[in-house]
Amino acid sequence: MRRATVLPAGALLLALFTGPAPAQQPAAPPEPSACTSIDVDAERLRCYDAALGRAAATPEEADALAARARQLAAELDRASVEGRRELPARDRARHALSDLFRSEGGSEIDAHIANAGKGGLLDRRWELARDSKLGTFNFRGYKPVYLLPVFWSANPNERPTPSGGGDEHGNVEGGALDDVEAKFQISFKTKAMENILGDNGDLWLGYTQSSRWQVFNSEASRPFRETNYEPEALLVFRTGYSLGGWRGRMWGLGINHQSNGRGDPYSRSWNRVVGVVGFDRDNWALTIRPWWRISENGEDDNPGIEDYIGRGDMTLVHVHDGHEFSLMARHSLRTGEDSRGALRFTWAFPLGDNIRGHLQVFDGYGESLIDYDHRSTHVGLGVSLLEWF
């Protein structure tokens, strides 16, 4: 019986190592000497790959190799189980416990399994595959980085709710606002820990800051109307499963703080535990984030914020021919009067080698923290240096 089990595994091993080589794609290579001055490791590596004409396997090829490697691993596991049946009960229990907590090893089979999805959208953003990991404390893009010189609001919030709420007539005068302002956002992340469990599990630290600037409001001395600060920590793990044609690439759990850094009566702040699962297919990526608010001791700066900004969101991104389209939807996950949320659509289109045009359309509650309980439609146009992908 053991021989009949091992023979198919050997055939799979032969197929795994003699499968078709990744297709090479032609490129217009730069001179290798041009790469030496690049400080960022990942960008310098891409430059050398292009100069030497090295093309990586596609995510589909990486997935195919991973599937064949999993099949082979299953065959080998079955063969191992057959061999253990003759062992004493104590030894069988020890092997079972070892299998439960084992990490991916250094064999060729394990390497192919751990590199599933290599080069895909989510792998490029989170360094999920084993060979994609580039070490700790390197700066990476996180959320889009953009400048919108024109950001129009259909309903400017001139009477924001004071900190801690109050009755519906207790709003604080906020002053006359122009319906056109500027908006910009910066966002980055860095990996603080890598391969926490075997060769999987990374701890990322992220920071996002977005500002709304009444730059055209000369009567009010062109003030910054609202700035939101969002530091967070996120533990991310690679996954490898399929669901309805989508590949489940990652799951994560983190802590998120968001505030506007202002004192009463316009203070806004809250803390959340945020989960995330990520899927991709072809040139599509989908991330789903449920969150749970951490209760605060003392006064609540934004009462009922979950019933406005929501209890989770999902973002769908499509990349095509240099264009990137994204749709974010969030909701309170409640019915009746508490059924609220928001939609945001963005379109990034190429303008040059390192810059894109950026169109943003938002409708709903909570475009910023000061507006968490205020509904409006916003349209912005400008440029971006980084998008989701």
C-alpha positions in Angstrom: 0.0 0.0 0.0 2.8 2.4 0.8 4.4 1.9 -2.6 1.2 2.6 -4.4 0.9 5.9 -2.5 4.5 7.1 -3.1 4.5 6.5 -6.9 1.9 9.2 -7.7 3.8 11.6 -5.5 7.0 10.9 -7.5 5.1 11.6 -10.7 3.8 14.9 -9.3 7.3 15.8 -8.2 8.6 15.2 -11.7 5.8 17.3 -13.2 6.4 20.1 -10.7 10.0 20.4 -11.6 9.6 19.9 -15.4 6.6 22.2 -15.9 6.6 25.0 -18.4 9.0 27.8 -17.7 7.5 31.3 -17.1 7.0 33.2 -20.3 9.5 35.9 -20.9 8.1 39.3 -22.0 10.1 41.7 -24.1 11.1 45.0 -22.5 13.0 48.1 -23.4 15.8 47.7 -20.8 17.6 50.6 -19.2 21.4 50.6 -18.8 22.4 48.7 -15.6 24.5 51.6 -14.5 21.4 53.7 -14.2 20.1 51.4 -11.4 23.0 52.0 -9.0 21.8 55.5 -7.9 18.3 54.2 -6.8 18.1 54.1 -3.0 14.9 52.1 -2.5 15.7 48.4 -2.6 12.5 47.3 -4.3 12.8 50.0 -7.1 16.5 49.2 -7.6 15.7 45.5 -8.0 13.0 46.2 -10.5 15.5 48.4 -12.5 18.1 45.6 -12.6 15.4 43.1 -13.6 14.4 45.3 -16.5 18.0 46.0 -17.5 18.8 42.3 -17.6 15.6 41.3 -19.4 14.3 39.2 -16.5 10.5 38.8 -16.4 8.7 37.3 -13.4 6.1 34.6 -13.7 2.6 35.7 -13.7 0.3 35.3 -10.7 -1.6 32.6 -12.6 1.6 30.6 -13.2 2.5 31.0 -9.5 -1.0 29.8 -8.6 -0.7 26.8 -10.9 2.6 25.7 -9.4 1.2 26.2 -5.9 -1.8 24.0 -6.7 0.5 21.2 -8.1 2.7 21.6 -5.0 -0.2 21.3 -2.6 -1.4 18.1 -4.5 2.1 16.6 -4.1 2.3 17.6 -0.5 -1.0 15.9 0.2 0.2 12.7 -1.5 3.4 12.8 0.6 1.3 13.4 3.8 -0.9 10.4 3.0 2.3 8.3 2.5 3.6 9.5 5.8 0.4 8.7 7.6 0.5 5.2 6.2 4.0 4.8 7.6 3.0 6.0 11.1 0.2 3.5 11.6 2.8 1.0 12.7 4.2 3.4 15.3 3.3 3.3 19.0 0.4 5.6 20.1 2.7 8.1 21.9 4.8 8.6 18.7 1.7 9.0 16.6 0.4 11.7 18.9 3.8 13.5 18.8 3.8 13.5 15.0 0.2 14.8 14.9 1.1 17.7 17.3 4.2 18.6 15.2 2.1 18.7 12.0 -0.5 21.0 13.6 2.1 23.7 14.4 4.6 23.2 11.6 5.5 26.2 9.4 6.3 26.1 5.7 9.7 24.6 5.3 12.5 25.3 2.8 11.8 22.6 0.3 10.9 23.2 -3.4 7.4 22.1 -2.7 7.0 24.5 0.3 8.5 27.4 -1.7 5.9 27.0 -4.5 3.1 26.9 -2.0 4.3 30.0 -0.2 4.7 31.9 -3.5 1.1 31.5 -4.7 -0.2 34.8 -6.2 3.3 36.2 -6.5 3.2 39.4 -8.6 -0.6 39.8 -8.1 -2.2 43.1 -7.0 -2.4 42.3 -3.3 1.1 40.7 -3.3 2.6 43.8 -4.8 0.9 45.9 -2.0 1.5 43.7 1.0 4.5 41.4 0.1 2.5 38.3 0.7 4.5 35.7 -1.2 7.6 34.4 0.4 9.9 35.6 -2.3 8.2 39.1 -2.4 9.3 40.0 1.1 11.7 42.9 1.1 12.6 43.3 4.8 11.6 45.7 7.6 11.5 49.5 7.9 11.3 50.3 4.2 8.8 53.0 3.3 5.9 51.8 1.1 2.8 53.5 -0.3 -0.4 52.7 1.5 -3.5 54.6 0.5 -3.6 56.9 -2.5 -1.5 60.1 -2.3 -3.1 63.0 -4.1 -3.7 66.7 -4.4 -7.2 67.9 -5.5 -7.0 71.7 -6.1 -10.7 71.6 -6.8 -13.0 69.8 -4.2 -16.6 70.8 -4.5 -19.3 70.2 -1.9 -23.0 70.3 -2.6 -23.8 71.0 1.1 -20.9 72.5 3.1 -21.2 71.8 6.8 -21.3 75.3 8.4 -22.8 74.1 11.7 -20.8 71.0 12.8 -22.1 69.1 15.8 -20.2 70.1 19.0 -18.1 67.5 20.8 -20.2 65.2 22.9 -23.4 65.8 20.9 -26.2 67.8 22.4 -29.7 68.4 21.2 -30.4 69.1 17.6 -30.5 72.9 18.2 -27.2 73.0 20.1 -24.9 73.2 17.1 -22.0 75.6 17.1 -21.6 78.3 14.5 -18.8 77.2 12.2 -18.7 80.3 9.9 -19.4 80.7 6.2 -17.7 78.2 4.0 -16.9 78.2 0.3 -18.4 75.2 -1.5 -15.1 74.8 -3.4 -11.9 74.0 -1.4 -8.7 72.0 -1.9 -8.1 68.5 -0.5 -4.9 66.5 -0.3 -3.9 63.2 1.3 -0.5 61.6 2.2 -0.2 57.9 3.3 2.5 55.5 3.8 3.3 52.3 5.7 6.4 50.3 6.8 6.9 46.8 8.0 8.0 46.5 11.6 8.2 42.7 11.9 8.5 40.1 9.2 7.7 36.3 9.1 6.3 36.2 12.6 5.1 32.6 12.2 7.6 30.7 10.1 7.7 32.5 6.7 4.2 34.1 7.2 2.8 37.0 9.2 4.0 40.6 8.9 3.3 43.5 11.2 2.8 46.8 9.3 2.6 50.3 10.7 0.6 52.8 8.6 -0.1 56.5 8.7 -2.6 58.5 6.7 -3.4 62.2 6.8 -6.0 64.1 4.8 -6.7 67.9 4.8 -9.5 70.1 3.5 -8.3 73.6 2.9 -10.5 76.6 2.2 -7.8 78.0 0.0 -10.2 80.2 -2.1 -12.0 81.7 1.0 -10.0 84.9 1.3 -12.7 86.5 3.6 -11.9 83.9 6.3 -8.1 84.1 5.7 -8.0 80.8 3.8 -8.1 78.4 6.8 -7.6 74.7 6.9 -11.1 73.6 7.6 -10.4 70.0 8.7 -7.4 67.7 9.0 -7.7 64.0 9.9 -4.9 61.9 11.3 -5.0 58.1 11.1 -2.1 56.0 12.6 -2.6 52.2 12.7 -0.9 48.9 13.2 -2.0 45.8 11.1 -0.9 42.2 11.4 -1.2 40.6 8.0 -1.1 36.8 7.0 -0.9 35.2 3.6 -3.8 32.8 2.8 -4.4 30.6 -0.2 -8.0 29.6 -1.0 -10.6 30.1 -3.8 -14.1 31.5 -3.4 -16.3 31.9 -6.5 -13.5 32.5 -8.9 -11.6 34.9 -6.5 -8.4 34.0 -4.7 -8.3 34.6 -1.0 -4.9 36.1 -0.6 -4.7 37.7 2.9 -6.4 38.3 6.2 -5.4 40.7 8.9 -6.2 42.3 12.2 -5.2 45.7 13.5 -5.7 48.7 15.7 -6.8 52.0 14.2 -6.9 55.5 15.7 -8.5 58.4 13.9 -8.8 62.0 15.1 -8.8 65.6 13.9 -6.4 66.9 16.6 -8.7 69.7 17.7 -10.1 70.7 21.1 -13.7 71.3 22.1 -16.1 72.1 20.7 -14.9 70.5 17.4 -12.9 67.6 18.8 -13.3 64.3 17.0 -11.6 61.0 17.8 -12.3 57.3 18.0 -10.4 53.9 18.2 -11.2 50.7 16.3 -10.2 47.1 16.0 -10.2 46.5 12.3 -10.2 43.2 10.5 -9.4 42.8 6.8 -9.7 40.0 4.2 -8.4 40.4 0.7 -9.2 38.8 -2.7 -7.9 39.2 -6.2 -8.5 37.9 -9.7 -6.9 39.0 -13.0 -6.7 42.8 -12.7 -9.2 43.1 -9.9 -8.8 43.3 -6.1 -11.4 43.3 -3.3 -10.8 44.1 0.3 -13.4 43.8 3.0 -12.9 45.5 6.4 -15.3 45.0 9.4 -14.5 47.0 12.5 -15.5 47.2 16.1 -15.3 50.5 18.0 -13.3 50.5 21.3 -15.4 52.1 24.0 -14.1 55.3 25.5 -14.0 56.3 29.2 -15.6 59.6 29.8 -17.3 61.8 27.2 -17.8 60.6 23.7 -16.6 63.1 21.1 -18.7 61.6 18.3 -21.8 59.8 19.7 -23.3 57.2 17.4 -20.5 57.5 14.9 -21.0 53.9 13.9 -24.5 54.6 12.7 -23.1 57.3 10.3 -19.6 56.3 9.2 -20.5 52.6 9.5 -19.3 49.4 10.9 -17.3 48.2 7.9 -16.4 48.9 4.3 -15.4 47.2 1.1 -13.2 48.5 -1.7 -13.1 47.1 -5.2 -10.3 48.1 -7.5 -9.8 47.5 -11.2 -6.6 48.2 -13.1 -6.7 48.4 -16.9 -4.2 49.9 -19.4 -2.7 52.4 -17.0 -6.1 53.4 -15.6 -7.3 52.6 -12.1 -10.9 52.5 -11.0 -12.0 52.1 -7.4 -15.3 51.9 -5.6 -15.5 52.1 -1.8 -18.8 51.3 0.0 -19.4 51.5 3.8 -22.5 51.0 5.8 -23.8 51.1 9.4 -25.2 47.5 9.1 -28.4 48.7 10.6 -31.9 49.2 9.2 -34.5 52.0 9.5 -33.3 55.4 10.6 -29.9 54.1 11.4 -29.3 52.7 7.9 -26.6 55.1 6.6 -23.3 55.0 4.9 -21.3 56.3 1.9 -19.9 55.6 -1.5 -16.7 56.9 -3.0 -15.7 56.4 -6.7 -12.2 57.3 -8.0 -10.7 57.2 -11.4 -6.9 57.6 -11.9 -5.7 58.1 -15.4 -2.2 58.5 -16.8 -0.7 61.9 -17.3 3.0 61.1 -17.3 5.6 58.6 -16.1 5.1 59.4 -12.4 1.9 61.3 -12.2 -1.8 60.6 -12.8 -5.0 62.5 -13.0 -7.4 61.8 -10.1 -11.2 62.2 -10.1 -13.0 61.6 -6.9 -16.8 61.4 -6.3 -18.2 61.0 -2.8 -21.8 60.8 -1.5 -22.9 60.0 2.0 -21.9 60.6 5.6 -18.5 61.2 7.0 -16.3 62.5 4.2 -14.3 63.8 7.1 -14.5 63.4 10.9 -16.0 66.8 11.5 -18.8 65.8 9.0 -19.4 62.3 10.5 -23.1 63.0 10.9 -23.5 65.3 7.9 -24.5 64.1 4.5 -23.2 65.7 1.3 -22.0 65.0 -2.2 -18.4 66.0 -3.1 -16.5 66.0 -6.4 -12.8 66.6 -6.7 -10.3 66.8 -9.5 -6.5 66.9 -9.4 -3.4 64.7 -9.6 -2.0 61.7 -7.7 1.5 60.4 -7.2 0.4 57.0 -5.8 -2.9 55.0 -6.1 -3.9 51.7 -4.5 -1.8 49.8 -7.1 
